[in-house]
Amino acid sequence: MAQPHSLLQAVRERVLLLDGAMGTRDKVLGIHRRYVEAGADALITNSFGASSYGLAHRGFADQAYAINRASAEIAREAIGPDGWVLGDVGPFGHFLQPLGEMTAERLLTIFTEQIRGLLDGGVDAILLETHTALEEAEIAVRAARDQGAPCIIVSFAYNKGGGSYRSIMGAAPADVVARLDPLGVEIYGANCGTHLTVEDHAEIVKAYRAATDKPIIAQPNAGQPQMEGGCLTYLETPEKMAERIGRLVEAGARLVGGCCGTTPDHIRAFRKVLDQYSSVRVQ
């Protein structure tokens, strides 16, 4: 890549701003460019559900590699050689055996194909996001590691209950670190969380900070979704969300972006806030 240093070095020198939602937008190259114009330092590929398993429902299972490679190349075209591209890999959507029919061996093959496409398309890191199950995340990490990913990022989706934060499969931030650190994960964090606020994400960042000294990524939703006119709507405005986004940095996050409901306007507002933290470094 044309970057003067690696993604890991960059996040130790300054806080990087990611993009926002893709599933609620359209025209992939155009929306990527809008996020770049809004001030994003890094883009996440439009490949969250693009495994052969996920694409099979639309008749494109045999094109998984090509689709993932194209998603990486499109993001790179949008941000250019001096930005960063994170290759997005979400959970496959069902349960592993014995709860489901998927075997660990088959899932490893599925993740490997998707990740290979992203890497061949030129991503700077593999982002395994919105995961909830440690077993599945471990398989995805192994696939990324075995394919030589330059950086592996793991981001879980959490719920709040009883004063703590756990995924729907019961994993807390400390559990994620304990299970995946031996496999070489370099960045941890959280995204989404339907009923979580920016403040909740700040608490999750702190929980990760207590478990690891590695960089943390945080991507909250634009508030809690509500149904309006038969459509799911996120009501937190860019201005309101930006007023509190600095709390993520203060808690220890080094990569900050938006998840569901966020738009280029949110990212533009975040940029103004995060520029105030441009000189904050970690050793």
C-alpha positions in Angstrom: 0.0 0.0 0.0 1.0 3.6 -0.4 0.4 4.5 3.2 3.6 5.8 4.9 3.0 3.3 7.8 0.8 0.4 8.8 -2.7 0.7 10.2 -1.5 -0.3 13.6 1.1 2.4 13.7 -1.4 4.9 12.5 -3.9 4.2 15.3 -1.1 4.7 17.9 -0.3 8.1 16.4 -3.9 9.4 16.1 -7.5 8.5 16.3 -8.8 7.3 12.9 -12.3 8.1 11.7 -14.2 5.3 10.0 -17.3 5.5 7.8 -20.9 4.9 8.7 -23.7 2.6 7.6 -23.7 0.8 4.3 -26.7 -1.5 4.6 -29.0 1.6 4.7 -27.4 3.3 1.7 -27.0 2.5 -2.0 -24.7 2.9 -5.0 -21.5 1.6 -3.4 -18.8 3.7 -5.0 -20.9 6.8 -4.6 -21.6 6.3 -0.9 -17.9 5.4 -0.2 -16.9 8.7 -1.8 -19.4 10.6 0.2 -17.8 9.2 3.4 -14.4 10.1 2.2 -15.6 13.7 1.4 -17.1 13.8 4.9 -13.6 13.1 6.4 -13.3 9.4 6.9 -9.7 8.1 7.2 -10.8 4.5 6.5 -13.6 2.7 4.6 -15.2 -0.6 5.4 -16.0 -2.7 2.4 -19.6 -3.5 1.5 -19.1 -7.2 2.1 -20.6 -7.9 5.5 -22.9 -10.7 4.4 -21.0 -11.7 1.2 -19.8 -15.2 2.1 -20.8 -18.0 -0.2 -23.3 -19.0 2.5 -25.0 -15.6 2.6 -24.9 -15.1 -1.2 -26.4 -18.5 -1.8 -29.8 -17.1 -0.9 -29.6 -14.8 -4.0 -28.0 -17.3 -6.3 -24.5 -15.9 -6.2 -22.7 -18.4 -4.0 -20.2 -19.3 -6.8 -19.2 -15.6 -7.1 -18.2 -15.0 -3.5 -14.5 -14.6 -4.2 -15.1 -12.2 -7.1 -17.7 -10.1 -5.2 -15.4 -9.7 -2.2 -12.5 -8.8 -4.3 -14.6 -6.2 -6.2 -15.9 -4.7 -2.9 -12.3 -4.2 -1.8 -11.3 -2.7 -5.1 -14.3 -0.3 -5.1 -13.5 0.9 -1.6 -9.8 1.4 -2.5 -10.8 3.4 -5.6 -13.0 5.7 -3.4 -10.4 6.4 -0.7 -7.2 6.2 -2.8 -3.7 4.9 -1.8 -3.3 7.1 1.3 -6.4 5.9 3.1 -7.2 2.6 4.7 -9.6 -0.1 3.7 -11.0 -2.7 6.2 -12.4 -5.9 4.7 -15.7 -6.6 6.3 -16.7 -10.1 7.3 -19.9 -10.7 9.3 -21.2 -13.8 11.0 -22.6 -16.4 8.7 -26.1 -16.1 10.2 -26.9 -19.4 11.8 -25.5 -21.8 14.5 -22.6 -24.2 14.4 -23.0 -27.8 15.4 -24.5 -29.1 17.6 -27.0 -26.2 17.7 -27.1 -26.0 13.9 -25.9 -28.0 10.9 -22.8 -26.0 10.0 -19.5 -27.7 10.8 -16.4 -25.9 11.8 -14.5 -27.3 8.8 -17.1 -26.0 6.3 -17.3 -22.6 8.0 -13.5 -22.3 7.9 -13.7 -22.9 4.1 -16.5 -20.3 3.7 -14.6 -17.6 5.6 -11.3 -18.4 3.9 -12.8 -17.8 0.4 -14.4 -14.5 1.5 -11.2 -13.3 3.2 -9.0 -14.3 0.3 -11.1 -12.2 -2.0 -10.9 -9.2 0.3 -7.1 -9.5 0.6 -6.6 -10.0 -3.1 -8.6 -6.8 -3.5 -6.1 -4.9 -1.4 -7.5 -4.4 2.0 -5.3 -3.2 4.9 -7.1 -5.3 7.5 -9.8 -7.9 8.0 -12.6 -6.6 10.2 -14.7 -9.4 11.7 -17.7 -7.4 13.0 -21.0 -7.9 14.7 -20.0 -11.3 15.9 -21.7 -12.8 19.0 -20.3 -16.3 19.3 -16.7 -17.0 20.4 -16.5 -20.3 18.5 -17.5 -18.7 15.2 -15.3 -15.7 15.7 -12.3 -18.0 16.4 -12.9 -19.8 13.1 -13.0 -16.5 11.3 -9.8 -15.3 13.0 -8.1 -18.5 12.0 -9.1 -18.0 8.4 -7.8 -14.5 8.4 -4.5 -15.5 10.0 -4.0 -18.4 7.7 -4.5 -16.2 4.7 -1.9 -13.7 5.9 -4.1 -10.8 6.8 -1.9 -7.8 7.6 -4.1 -6.9 10.6 -7.1 -8.7 12.2 -9.8 -6.7 13.9 -12.6 -8.4 15.9 -15.7 -6.4 16.9 -18.6 -8.0 18.8 -22.2 -6.8 19.2 -23.3 -6.5 22.8 -26.4 -6.2 24.9 -26.6 -4.5 28.3 -28.0 -6.4 31.2 -27.4 -6.7 34.9 -24.8 -3.9 34.8 -22.6 -5.7 32.3 -22.3 -6.1 28.5 -22.4 -9.4 26.8 -23.2 -10.7 23.4 -26.4 -12.7 22.8 -24.2 -15.8 23.1 -22.9 -14.7 26.5 -19.5 -13.4 25.6 -18.1 -10.3 27.6 -15.2 -8.2 26.2 -12.8 -9.9 28.6 -13.9 -13.3 27.2 -13.3 -12.2 23.7 -9.8 -11.1 24.5 -9.0 -14.3 26.5 -10.2 -16.5 23.7 -8.8 -14.7 20.7 -5.6 -13.1 21.8 -3.6 -16.3 21.4 -4.6 -16.3 17.8 -3.1 -13.0 17.0 -5.9 -10.5 17.0 -4.5 -6.9 16.9 -7.6 -4.7 17.4 -10.7 -5.4 19.5 -14.0 -3.6 19.9 -17.8 -3.3 19.5 -20.3 -2.2 16.9 -24.0 -2.0 16.5 -26.0 -2.9 19.7 -29.6 -2.0 19.0 -30.3 -0.6 22.4 -26.9 0.8 23.3 -26.0 4.4 23.5 -22.7 6.1 22.8 -22.2 6.1 26.5 -22.7 2.3 26.6 -20.1 1.9 23.9 -17.7 4.0 26.0 -18.2 1.6 28.9 -17.5 -1.3 26.5 -14.3 0.4 25.4 -13.3 0.7 29.0 -14.0 -3.0 29.6 -11.7 -3.9 26.7 -9.1 -1.5 28.0 -9.2 -3.4 31.3 -8.5 -6.7 29.4 -5.9 -5.6 26.8 -3.6 -2.8 25.8 -4.3 -3.3 22.1 -6.2 -0.7 20.1 -10.0 -0.5 20.4 -12.6 0.2 17.7 -16.0 1.6 18.5 -18.9 2.0 16.1 -22.3 2.8 17.8 -25.7 3.1 16.0 -27.5 6.4 15.6 -29.7 5.8 18.6 -32.4 3.2 19.0 -34.4 2.3 15.8 -38.1 3.1 15.7 -40.8 2.2 13.2 -42.2 5.2 11.3 -44.6 4.7 8.5 -43.6 1.1 8.2 -39.9 1.9 8.0 -37.2 1.4 10.5 -35.7 4.8 11.3 -32.8 5.9 13.4 -33.5 9.3 15.0 -30.2 10.4 16.6 -29.1 13.5 14.6 -25.4 14.0 13.5 -25.2 17.0 15.8 -26.6 15.2 18.9 -24.4 12.1 18.3 -21.3 14.2 17.7 -21.7 16.0 21.0 -20.9 12.7 22.8 -18.7 10.9 20.3 -15.6 12.2 22.0 -16.4 10.0 25.0 -15.3 7.0 23.0 -11.8 8.5 22.6 -11.7 9.5 26.2 -12.5 5.9 27.1 -9.6 4.7 25.0 -10.9 4.0 21.5 -8.5 4.5 18.6 -10.8 3.9 15.7 -14.2 5.5 15.8 -17.1 5.3 13.3 -20.8 4.7 13.0 -22.9 1.7 12.5 -26.6 1.4 11.7 -28.4 4.6 10.9 -25.3 6.8 10.6 -24.7 8.8 7.4 -22.0 10.9 5.8 -23.5 13.8 7.8 -22.8 12.0 11.0 -19.2 11.2 9.9 -18.7 14.9 9.0 -19.9 16.0 12.4 -17.6 13.3 14.0 -14.7 14.7 12.1 -15.0 18.1 13.7 -14.9 16.5 17.1 -12.2 14.0 16.6 -9.9 16.6 15.1 -9.7 17.9 18.7 -8.0 14.6 19.7 -5.5 14.6 16.8 -2.5 14.9 19.0 -3.5 12.2 21.5 -1.1 9.3 21.2 -0.5 6.0 22.9 2.9 4.4 23.5 
